[in-house]
Amino acid sequence: MEINGKAHLLFEQSGTFKREFAKLGIPAQDYDIQNNFGETDHQIDLFAEIEKAFVGGVAYLMLSRRMI
């Protein structure tokens, strides 16, 4: 399998998976509400962002997708 671009990892354990992707040479970004270890790339409330998108609002993830 070939992965082009970045892996985007959501929710718990995203930092763990980000490190594993890095070992494989695949860049990754993680999104989480917590940043306990100072390694989270995007600290956001994912459930709130999903809710905003569901009710027709503009969610952070939708905006950031345009910048990738």
mmCIF file of the N, C-alpha and C atoms, coordinates in Angstrom:
data_MODEL
# 
_entry.id   MODEL 
# 
loop_
_atom_site.group_PDB 
_atom_site.id 
_atom_site.type_symbol 
_atom_site.label_atom_id 
_atom_site.label_alt_id 
_atom_site.label_comp_id 
_atom_site.label_asym_id 
_atom_site.label_entity_id 
_atom_site.label_seq_id 
_atom_site.pdbx_PDB_ins_code 
_atom_site.Cartn_x 
_atom_site.Cartn_y 
_atom_site.Cartn_z 
_atom_site.occupancy 
_atom_site.B_iso_or_equiv 
_atom_site.pdbx_formal_charge 
_atom_site.auth_seq_id 
_atom_site.auth_comp_id 
_atom_site.auth_asym_id 
_atom_site.auth_atom_id 
_atom_site.pdbx_PDB_model_num 
ATOM 1   N N  . MET A 1 1  ? 0.845   -1.167 0.000  1.00 0.00 ? 1  MET A N  1 
ATOM 2   C CA . MET A 1 1  ? 0.000   0.000  0.000  1.00 0.00 ? 1  MET A CA 1 
ATOM 3   C C  . MET A 1 1  ? 0.895   1.236  0.000  1.00 0.00 ? 1  MET A C  1 
ATOM 4   N N  . GLU A 1 2  ? 0.500   2.230  -0.763 1.00 0.00 ? 2  GLU A N  1 
ATOM 5   C CA . GLU A 1 2  ? 1.235   3.487  -0.800 1.00 0.00 ? 2  GLU A CA 1 
ATOM 6   C C  . GLU A 1 2  ? 0.338   4.597  -0.290 1.00 0.00 ? 2  GLU A C  1 
ATOM 7   N N  . ILE A 1 3  ? 0.849   5.396  0.625  1.00 0.00 ? 3  ILE A N  1 
ATOM 8   C CA . ILE A 1 3  ? 0.099   6.526  1.162  1.00 0.00 ? 3  ILE A CA 1 
ATOM 9   C C  . ILE A 1 3  ? 0.756   7.803  0.673  1.00 0.00 ? 3  ILE A C  1 
ATOM 10  N N  . ASN A 1 4  ? -0.006  8.600  -0.044 1.00 0.00 ? 4  ASN A N  1 
ATOM 11  C CA . ASN A 1 4  ? 0.474   9.894  -0.511 1.00 0.00 ? 4  ASN A CA 1 
ATOM 12  C C  . ASN A 1 4  ? -0.090  10.975 0.388  1.00 0.00 ? 4  ASN A C  1 
ATOM 13  N N  . GLY A 1 5  ? 0.709   11.940 0.752  1.00 0.00 ? 5  GLY A N  1 
ATOM 14  C CA . GLY A 1 5  ? 0.239   13.006 1.636  1.00 0.00 ? 5  GLY A CA 1 
ATOM 15  C C  . GLY A 1 5  ? 0.429   12.630 3.086  1.00 0.00 ? 5  GLY A C  1 
ATOM 16  N N  . LYS A 1 6  ? -0.423  13.171 3.937  1.00 0.00 ? 6  LYS A N  1 
ATOM 17  C CA . LYS A 1 6  ? -0.333  12.948 5.383  1.00 0.00 ? 6  LYS A CA 1 
ATOM 18  C C  . LYS A 1 6  ? -1.460  12.050 5.871  1.00 0.00 ? 6  LYS A C  1 
ATOM 19  N N  . ALA A 1 7  ? -1.197  11.372 6.971  1.00 0.00 ? 7  ALA A N  1 
ATOM 20  C CA . ALA A 1 7  ? -2.247  10.652 7.687  1.00 0.00 ? 7  ALA A CA 1 
ATOM 21  C C  . ALA A 1 7  ? -2.820  11.628 8.720  1.00 0.00 ? 7  ALA A C  1 
ATOM 22  N N  . HIS A 1 8  ? -4.133  11.656 8.851  1.00 0.00 ? 8  HIS A N  1 
ATOM 23  C CA . HIS A 1 8  ? -4.791  12.513 9.831  1.00 0.00 ? 8  HIS A CA 1 
ATOM 24  C C  . HIS A 1 8  ? -5.431  11.606 10.874 1.00 0.00 ? 8  HIS A C  1 
ATOM 25  N N  . LEU A 1 9  ? -4.988  11.750 12.114 1.00 0.00 ? 9  LEU A N  1 
ATOM 26  C CA . LEU A 1 9  ? -5.369  10.839 13.187 1.00 0.00 ? 9  LEU A CA 1 
ATOM 27  C C  . LEU A 1 9  ? -6.231  11.564 14.206 1.00 0.00 ? 9  LEU A C  1 
ATOM 28  N N  . LEU A 1 10 ? -7.370  10.962 14.518 1.00 0.00 ? 10 LEU A N  1 
ATOM 29  C CA . LEU A 1 10 ? -8.346  11.597 15.398 1.00 0.00 ? 10 LEU A CA 1 
ATOM 30  C C  . LEU A 1 10 ? -8.538  10.811 16.688 1.00 0.00 ? 10 LEU A C  1 
ATOM 31  N N  . PHE A 1 11 ? -8.838  11.548 17.745 1.00 0.00 ? 11 PHE A N  1 
ATOM 32  C CA . PHE A 1 11 ? -9.226  11.010 19.036 1.00 0.00 ? 11 PHE A CA 1 
ATOM 33  C C  . PHE A 1 11 ? -8.078  10.347 19.808 1.00 0.00 ? 11 PHE A C  1 
ATOM 34  N N  . GLU A 1 12 ? -8.440  9.516  20.757 1.00 0.00 ? 12 GLU A N  1 
ATOM 35  C CA . GLU A 1 12 ? -7.474  8.941  21.696 1.00 0.00 ? 12 GLU A CA 1 
ATOM 36  C C  . GLU A 1 12 ? -6.424  8.102  20.986 1.00 0.00 ? 12 GLU A C  1 
ATOM 37  N N  . GLN A 1 13 ? -5.251  8.100  21.533 1.00 0.00 ? 13 GLN A N  1 
ATOM 38  C CA . GLN A 1 13 ? -4.100  7.349  21.030 1.00 0.00 ? 13 GLN A CA 1 
ATOM 39  C C  . GLN A 1 13 ? -3.569  7.882  19.704 1.00 0.00 ? 13 GLN A C  1 
ATOM 40  N N  . SER A 1 14 ? -4.022  9.066  19.289 1.00 0.00 ? 14 SER A N  1 
ATOM 41  C CA . SER A 1 14 ? -3.572  9.606  18.004 1.00 0.00 ? 14 SER A CA 1 
ATOM 42  C C  . SER A 1 14 ? -2.063  9.865  18.009 1.00 0.00 ? 14 SER A C  1 
ATOM 43  N N  . GLY A 1 15 ? -1.512  10.278 19.141 1.00 0.00 ? 15 GLY A N  1 
ATOM 44  C CA . GLY A 1 15 ? -0.069  10.507 19.234 1.00 0.00 ? 15 GLY A CA 1 
ATOM 45  C C  . GLY A 1 15 ? 0.729   9.224  19.067 1.00 0.00 ? 15 GLY A C  1 
ATOM 46  N N  . THR A 1 16 ? 0.214   8.135  19.619 1.00 0.00 ? 16 THR A N  1 
ATOM 47  C CA . THR A 1 16 ? 0.869   6.835  19.485 1.00 0.00 ? 16 THR A CA 1 
ATOM 48  C C  . THR A 1 16 ? 0.921   6.425  18.014 1.00 0.00 ? 16 THR A C  1 
ATOM 49  N N  . PHE A 1 17 ? -0.207  6.564  17.337 1.00 0.00 ? 17 PHE A N  1 
ATOM 50  C CA . PHE A 1 17 ? -0.251  6.203  15.927 1.00 0.00 ? 17 PHE A CA 1 
ATOM 51  C C  . PHE A 1 17 ? 0.598   7.145  15.088 1.00 0.00 ? 17 PHE A C  1 
ATOM 52  N N  . LYS A 1 18 ? 0.667   8.423  15.459 1.00 0.00 ? 18 LYS A N  1 
ATOM 53  C CA . LYS A 1 18 ? 1.493   9.390  14.732 1.00 0.00 ? 18 LYS A CA 1 
ATOM 54  C C  . LYS A 1 18 ? 2.958   8.961  14.764 1.00 0.00 ? 18 LYS A C  1 
ATOM 55  N N  . ARG A 1 19 ? 3.421   8.526  15.926 1.00 0.00 ? 19 ARG A N  1 
ATOM 56  C CA . ARG A 1 19 ? 4.805   8.058  16.046 1.00 0.00 ? 19 ARG A CA 1 
ATOM 57  C C  . ARG A 1 19 ? 5.044   6.810  15.201 1.00 0.00 ? 19 ARG A C  1 
ATOM 58  N N  . GLU A 1 20 ? 4.072   5.912  15.145 1.00 0.00 ? 20 GLU A N  1 
ATOM 59  C CA . GLU A 1 20 ? 4.227   4.693  14.342 1.00 0.00 ? 20 GLU A CA 1 
ATOM 60  C C  . GLU A 1 20 ? 4.253   5.022  12.850 1.00 0.00 ? 20 GLU A C  1 
ATOM 61  N N  . PHE A 1 21 ? 3.425   5.954  12.420 1.00 0.00 ? 21 PHE A N  1 
ATOM 62  C CA . PHE A 1 21 ? 3.472   6.382  11.023 1.00 0.00 ? 21 PHE A CA 1 
ATOM 63  C C  . PHE A 1 21 ? 4.830   6.986  10.710 1.00 0.00 ? 21 PHE A C  1 
ATOM 64  N N  . ALA A 1 22 ? 5.373   7.779  11.636 1.00 0.00 ? 22 ALA A N  1 
ATOM 65  C CA . ALA A 1 22 ? 6.688   8.401  11.436 1.00 0.00 ? 22 ALA A CA 1 
ATOM 66  C C  . ALA A 1 22 ? 7.769   7.335  11.248 1.00 0.00 ? 22 ALA A C  1 
ATOM 67  N N  . LYS A 1 23 ? 7.681   6.242  12.002 1.00 0.00 ? 23 LYS A N  1 
ATOM 68  C CA . LYS A 1 23 ? 8.649   5.148  11.849 1.00 0.00 ? 23 LYS A CA 1 
ATOM 69  C C  . LYS A 1 23 ? 8.611   4.554  10.446 1.00 0.00 ? 23 LYS A C  1 
ATOM 70  N N  . LEU A 1 24 ? 7.436   4.634  9.812  1.00 0.00 ? 24 LEU A N  1 
ATOM 71  C CA . LEU A 1 24 ? 7.269   4.111  8.460  1.00 0.00 ? 24 LEU A CA 1 
ATOM 72  C C  . LEU A 1 24 ? 7.564   5.166  7.397  1.00 0.00 ? 24 LEU A C  1 
ATOM 73  N N  . GLY A 1 25 ? 7.941   6.362  7.846  1.00 0.00 ? 25 GLY A N  1 
ATOM 74  C CA . GLY A 1 25 ? 8.253   7.434  6.916  1.00 0.00 ? 25 GLY A CA 1 
ATOM 75  C C  . GLY A 1 25 ? 7.038   8.168  6.377  1.00 0.00 ? 25 GLY A C  1 
ATOM 76  N N  . ILE A 1 26 ? 5.910   8.030  7.052  1.00 0.00 ? 26 ILE A N  1 
ATOM 77  C CA . ILE A 1 26 ? 4.669   8.670  6.612  1.00 0.00 ? 26 ILE A CA 1 
ATOM 78  C C  . ILE A 1 26 ? 4.366   9.837  7.556  1.00 0.00 ? 26 ILE A C  1 
ATOM 79  N N  . PRO A 1 27 ? 4.304   11.068 7.043  1.00 0.00 ? 27 PRO A N  1 
ATOM 80  C CA . PRO A 1 27 ? 3.977   12.202 7.902  1.00 0.00 ? 27 PRO A CA 1 
ATOM 81  C C  . PRO A 1 27 ? 2.536   12.097 8.399  1.00 0.00 ? 27 PRO A C  1 
ATOM 82  N N  . ALA A 1 28 ? 2.303   12.559 9.600  1.00 0.00 ? 28 ALA A N  1 
ATOM 83  C CA . ALA A 1 28 ? 0.962   12.482 10.176 1.00 0.00 ? 28 ALA A CA 1 
ATOM 84  C C  . ALA A 1 28 ? 0.695   13.700 11.051 1.00 0.00 ? 28 ALA A C  1 
ATOM 85  N N  . GLN A 1 29 ? -0.569  14.046 11.175 1.00 0.00 ? 29 GLN A N  1 
ATOM 86  C CA . GLN A 1 29 ? -1.045  15.114 12.048 1.00 0.00 ? 29 GLN A CA 1 
ATOM 87  C C  . GLN A 1 29 ? -2.069  14.490 12.982 1.00 0.00 ? 29 GLN A C  1 
ATOM 88  N N  . ASP A 1 30 ? -2.019  14.866 14.267 1.00 0.00 ? 30 ASP A N  1 
ATOM 89  C CA . ASP A 1 30 ? -3.027  14.343 15.174 1.00 0.00 ? 30 ASP A CA 1 
ATOM 90  C C  . ASP A 1 30 ? -3.886  15.468 15.726 1.00 0.00 ? 30 ASP A C  1 
ATOM 91  N N  . TYR A 1 31 ? -5.142  15.114 15.991 1.00 0.00 ? 31 TYR A N  1 
ATOM 92  C CA . TYR A 1 31 ? -6.170  16.037 16.460 1.00 0.00 ? 31 TYR A CA 1 
ATOM 93  C C  . TYR A 1 31 ? -6.756  15.455 17.741 1.00 0.00 ? 31 TYR A C  1 
ATOM 94  N N  . ASP A 1 32 ? -6.728  16.234 18.828 1.00 0.00 ? 32 ASP A N  1 
ATOM 95  C CA . ASP A 1 32 ? -7.250  15.729 20.098 1.00 0.00 ? 32 ASP A CA 1 
ATOM 96  C C  . ASP A 1 32 ? -7.635  16.900 20.987 1.00 0.00 ? 32 ASP A C  1 
ATOM 97  N N  . ILE A 1 33 ? -8.495  16.643 21.950 1.00 0.00 ? 33 ILE A N  1 
ATOM 98  C CA . ILE A 1 33 ? -8.924  17.688 22.879 1.00 0.00 ? 33 ILE A CA 1 
ATOM 99  C C  . ILE A 1 33 ? -7.853  17.934 23.944 1.00 0.00 ? 33 ILE A C  1 
ATOM 100 N N  . GLN A 1 34 ? -7.011  16.945 24.189 1.00 0.00 ? 34 GLN A N  1 
ATOM 101 C CA . GLN A 1 34 ? -5.977  17.075 25.202 1.00 0.00 ? 34 GLN A CA 1 
ATOM 102 C C  . GLN A 1 34 ? -4.599  17.158 24.569 1.00 0.00 ? 34 GLN A C  1 
ATOM 103 N N  . ASN A 1 35 ? -3.696  17.780 25.297 1.00 0.00 ? 35 ASN A N  1 
ATOM 104 C CA . ASN A 1 35 ? -2.305  17.861 24.862 1.00 0.00 ? 35 ASN A CA 1 
ATOM 105 C C  . ASN A 1 35 ? -1.413  17.640 26.080 1.00 0.00 ? 35 ASN A C  1 
ATOM 106 N N  . ASN A 1 36 ? -1.643  16.545 26.755 1.00 0.00 ? 36 ASN A N  1 
ATOM 107 C CA . ASN A 1 36 ? -0.953  16.258 28.018 1.00 0.00 ? 36 ASN A CA 1 
ATOM 108 C C  . ASN A 1 36 ? 0.554   16.133 27.877 1.00 0.00 ? 36 ASN A C  1 
ATOM 109 N N  . PHE A 1 37 ? 1.029   15.727 26.710 1.00 0.00 ? 37 PHE A N  1 
ATOM 110 C CA . PHE A 1 37 ? 2.460   15.493 26.528 1.00 0.00 ? 37 PHE A CA 1 
ATOM 111 C C  . PHE A 1 37 ? 3.109   16.543 25.629 1.00 0.00 ? 37 PHE A C  1 
ATOM 112 N N  . GLY A 1 38 ? 2.342   17.569 25.248 1.00 0.00 ? 38 GLY A N  1 
ATOM 113 C CA . GLY A 1 38 ? 2.882   18.645 24.430 1.00 0.00 ? 38 GLY A CA 1 
ATOM 114 C C  . GLY A 1 38 ? 3.225   18.230 23.012 1.00 0.00 ? 38 GLY A C  1 
ATOM 115 N N  . GLU A 1 39 ? 2.578   17.188 22.499 1.00 0.00 ? 39 GLU A N  1 
ATOM 116 C CA . GLU A 1 39 ? 2.889   16.678 21.162 1.00 0.00 ? 39 GLU A CA 1 
ATOM 117 C C  . GLU A 1 39 ? 1.712   16.751 20.191 1.00 0.00 ? 39 GLU A C  1 
ATOM 118 N N  . THR A 1 40 ? 0.546   17.154 20.666 1.00 0.00 ? 40 THR A N  1 
ATOM 119 C CA . THR A 1 40 ? -0.639  17.201 19.810 1.00 0.00 ? 40 THR A CA 1 
ATOM 120 C C  . THR A 1 40 ? -0.505  18.332 18.798 1.00 0.00 ? 40 THR A C  1 
ATOM 121 N N  . ASP A 1 41 ? -0.718  18.022 17.530 1.00 0.00 ? 41 ASP A N  1 
ATOM 122 C CA . ASP A 1 41 ? -0.592  19.024 16.474 1.00 0.00 ? 41 ASP A CA 1 
ATOM 123 C C  . ASP A 1 41 ? -1.748  20.017 16.476 1.00 0.00 ? 41 ASP A C  1 
ATOM 124 N N  . HIS A 1 42 ? -2.962  19.511 16.666 1.00 0.00 ? 42 HIS A N  1 
ATOM 125 C CA . HIS A 1 42 ? -4.161  20.355 16.633 1.00 0.00 ? 42 HIS A CA 1 
ATOM 126 C C  . HIS A 1 42 ? -5.017  20.027 17.850 1.00 0.00 ? 42 HIS A C  1 
ATOM 127 N N  . GLN A 1 43 ? -5.032  20.912 18.815 1.00 0.00 ? 43 GLN A N  1 
ATOM 128 C CA . GLN A 1 43 ? -5.804  20.680 20.029 1.00 0.00 ? 43 GLN A CA 1 
ATOM 129 C C  . GLN A 1 43 ? -7.183  21.314 19.859 1.00 0.00 ? 43 GLN A C  1 
ATOM 130 N N  . ILE A 1 44 ? -8.173  20.463 19.596 1.00 0.00 ? 44 ILE A N  1 
ATOM 131 C CA . ILE A 1 44 ? -9.538  20.929 19.374 1.00 0.00 ? 44 ILE A CA 1 
ATOM 132 C C  . ILE A 1 44 ? -10.516 19.925 19.970 1.00 0.00 ? 44 ILE A C  1 
ATOM 133 N N  . ASP A 1 45 ? -11.745 20.376 20.216 1.00 0.00 ? 45 ASP A N  1 
ATOM 134 C CA . ASP A 1 45 ? -12.818 19.507 20.690 1.00 0.00 ? 45 ASP A CA 1 
ATOM 135 C C  . ASP A 1 45 ? -13.476 18.884 19.458 1.00 0.00 ? 45 ASP A C  1 
ATOM 136 N N  . LEU A 1 46 ? -13.085 17.666 19.128 1.00 0.00 ? 46 LEU A N  1 
ATOM 137 C CA . LEU A 1 46 ? -13.573 17.020 17.918 1.00 0.00 ? 46 LEU A CA 1 
ATOM 138 C C  . LEU A 1 46 ? -15.080 16.813 17.924 1.00 0.00 ? 46 LEU A C  1 
ATOM 139 N N  . PHE A 1 47 ? -15.646 16.484 19.084 1.00 0.00 ? 47 PHE A N  1 
ATOM 140 C CA . PHE A 1 47 ? -17.091 16.276 19.145 1.00 0.00 ? 47 PHE A CA 1 
ATOM 141 C C  . PHE A 1 47 ? -17.841 17.567 18.845 1.00 0.00 ? 47 PHE A C  1 
ATOM 142 N N  . ALA A 1 48 ? -17.352 18.703 19.350 1.00 0.00 ? 48 ALA A N  1 
ATOM 143 C CA . ALA A 1 48 ? -17.974 19.993 19.057 1.00 0.00 ? 48 ALA A CA 1 
ATOM 144 C C  . ALA A 1 48 ? -17.850 20.324 17.570 1.00 0.00 ? 48 ALA A C  1 
ATOM 145 N N  . GLU A 1 49 ? -16.709 20.004 16.961 1.00 0.00 ? 49 GLU A N  1 
ATOM 146 C CA . GLU A 1 49 ? -16.507 20.272 15.536 1.00 0.00 ? 49 GLU A CA 1 
ATOM 147 C C  . GLU A 1 49 ? -17.435 19.405 14.683 1.00 0.00 ? 49 GLU A C  1 
ATOM 148 N N  . ILE A 1 50 ? -17.620 18.158 15.076 1.00 0.00 ? 50 ILE A N  1 
ATOM 149 C CA . ILE A 1 50 ? -18.540 17.275 14.354 1.00 0.00 ? 50 ILE A CA 1 
ATOM 150 C C  . ILE A 1 50 ? -19.958 17.809 14.471 1.00 0.00 ? 50 ILE A C  1 
ATOM 151 N N  . GLU A 1 51 ? -20.336 18.239 15.654 1.00 0.00 ? 51 GLU A N  1 
ATOM 152 C CA . GLU A 1 51 ? -21.677 18.795 15.867 1.00 0.00 ? 51 GLU A CA 1 
ATOM 153 C C  . GLU A 1 51 ? -21.888 20.043 15.009 1.00 0.00 ? 51 GLU A C  1 
ATOM 154 N N  . LYS A 1 52 ? -20.902 20.934 14.956 1.00 0.00 ? 52 LYS A N  1 
ATOM 155 C CA . LYS A 1 52 ? -21.018 22.140 14.134 1.00 0.00 ? 52 LYS A CA 1 
ATOM 156 C C  . LYS A 1 52 ? -21.237 21.780 12.670 1.00 0.00 ? 52 LYS A C  1 
ATOM 157 N N  . ALA A 1 53 ? -20.470 20.836 12.184 1.00 0.00 ? 53 ALA A N  1 
ATOM 158 C CA . ALA A 1 53 ? -20.603 20.434 10.784 1.00 0.00 ? 53 ALA A CA 1 
ATOM 159 C C  . ALA A 1 53 ? -21.956 19.782 10.533 1.00 0.00 ? 53 ALA A C  1 
ATOM 160 N N  . PHE A 1 54 ? -22.438 19.008 11.503 1.00 0.00 ? 54 PHE A N  1 
ATOM 161 C CA . PHE A 1 54 ? -23.712 18.311 11.364 1.00 0.00 ? 54 PHE A CA 1 
ATOM 162 C C  . PHE A 1 54 ? -24.873 19.285 11.241 1.00 0.00 ? 54 PHE A C  1 
ATOM 163 N N  . VAL A 1 55 ? -24.821 20.384 11.965 1.00 0.00 ? 55 VAL A N  1 
ATOM 164 C CA . VAL A 1 55 ? -25.920 21.361 11.935 1.00 0.00 ? 55 VAL A CA 1 
ATOM 165 C C  . VAL A 1 55 ? -25.697 22.435 10.874 1.00 0.00 ? 55 VAL A C  1 
ATOM 166 N N  . GLY A 1 56 ? -24.734 22.235 9.994  1.00 0.00 ? 56 GLY A N  1 
ATOM 167 C CA . GLY A 1 56 ? -24.546 23.143 8.879  1.00 0.00 ? 56 GLY A CA 1 
ATOM 168 C C  . GLY A 1 56 ? -23.527 24.235 9.095  1.00 0.00 ? 56 GLY A C  1 
ATOM 169 N N  . GLY A 1 57 ? -22.807 24.180 10.192 1.00 0.00 ? 57 GLY A N  1 
ATOM 170 C CA . GLY A 1 57 ? -21.781 25.184 10.448 1.00 0.00 ? 57 GLY A CA 1 
ATOM 171 C C  . GLY A 1 57 ? -20.485 24.821 9.737  1.00 0.00 ? 57 GLY A C  1 
ATOM 172 N N  . VAL A 1 58 ? -19.517 25.676 9.887  1.00 0.00 ? 58 VAL A N  1 
ATOM 173 C CA . VAL A 1 58 ? -18.201 25.418 9.304  1.00 0.00 ? 58 VAL A CA 1 
ATOM 174 C C  . VAL A 1 58 ? -17.297 24.917 10.412 1.00 0.00 ? 58 VAL A C  1 
ATOM 175 N N  . ALA A 1 59 ? -16.827 23.713 10.274 1.00 0.00 ? 59 ALA A N  1 
ATOM 176 C CA . ALA A 1 59 ? -15.987 23.100 11.294 1.00 0.00 ? 59 ALA A CA 1 
ATOM 177 C C  . ALA A 1 59 ? -14.520 23.362 10.999 1.00 0.00 ? 59 ALA A C  1 
ATOM 178 N N  . TYR A 1 60 ? -13.700 23.363 12.033 1.00 0.00 ? 60 TYR A N  1 
ATOM 179 C CA . TYR A 1 60 ? -12.255 23.561 11.912 1.00 0.00 ? 60 TYR A CA 1 
ATOM 180 C C  . TYR A 1 60 ? -11.642 22.589 10.919 1.00 0.00 ? 60 TYR A C  1 
ATOM 181 N N  . LEU A 1 61 ? -12.042 21.327 10.997 1.00 0.00 ? 61 LEU A N  1 
ATOM 182 C CA . LEU A 1 61 ? -11.468 20.322 10.111 1.00 0.00 ? 61 LEU A CA 1 
ATOM 183 C C  . LEU A 1 61 ? -11.802 20.605 8.659  1.00 0.00 ? 61 LEU A C  1 
ATOM 184 N N  . MET A 1 62 ? -12.969 21.174 8.396  1.00 0.00 ? 62 MET A N  1 
ATOM 185 C CA . MET A 1 62 ? -13.346 21.510 7.031  1.00 0.00 ? 62 MET A CA 1 
ATOM 186 C C  . MET A 1 62 ? -12.472 22.653 6.534  1.00 0.00 ? 62 MET A C  1 
ATOM 187 N N  . LEU A 1 63 ? -12.191 23.620 7.387  1.00 0.00 ? 63 LEU A N  1 
ATOM 188 C CA . LEU A 1 63 ? -11.354 24.754 6.998  1.00 0.00 ? 63 LEU A CA 1 
ATOM 189 C C  . LEU A 1 63 ? -9.921  24.319 6.790  1.00 0.00 ? 63 LEU A C  1 
ATOM 190 N N  . SER A 1 64 ? -9.396  23.500 7.701  1.00 0.00 ? 64 SER A N  1 
ATOM 191 C CA . SER A 1 64 ? -8.005  23.097 7.609  1.00 0.00 ? 64 SER A CA 1 
ATOM 192 C C  . SER A 1 64 ? -7.763  22.193 6.412  1.00 0.00 ? 64 SER A C  1 
ATOM 193 N N  . ARG A 1 65 ? -8.769  21.482 5.969  1.00 0.00 ? 65 ARG A N  1 
ATOM 194 C CA . ARG A 1 65 ? -8.627  20.594 4.807  1.00 0.00 ? 65 ARG A CA 1 
ATOM 195 C C  . ARG A 1 65 ? -8.217  21.403 3.573  1.00 0.00 ? 65 ARG A C  1 
ATOM 196 N N  . ARG A 1 66 ? -8.700  22.631 3.462  1.00 0.00 ? 66 ARG A N  1 
ATOM 197 C CA . ARG A 1 66 ? -8.358  23.473 2.320  1.00 0.00 ? 66 ARG A CA 1 
ATOM 198 C C  . ARG A 1 66 ? -6.899  23.891 2.336  1.00 0.00 ? 66 ARG A C  1 
ATOM 199 N N  . MET A 1 67 ? -6.273  23.869 3.515  1.00 0.00 ? 67 MET A N  1 
ATOM 200 C CA . MET A 1 67 ? -4.895  24.323 3.645  1.00 0.00 ? 67 MET A CA 1 
ATOM 201 C C  . MET A 1 67 ? -3.897  23.196 3.443  1.00 0.00 ? 67 MET A C  1 
ATOM 202 N N  . ILE A 1 68 ? -4.360  21.959 3.395  1.00 0.00 ? 68 ILE A N  1 
ATOM 203 C CA . ILE A 1 68 ? -3.470  20.802 3.322  1.00 0.00 ? 68 ILE A CA 1 
ATOM 204 C C  . ILE A 1 68 ? -2.972  20.610 1.895  1.00 0.00 ? 68 ILE A C  1 
# 
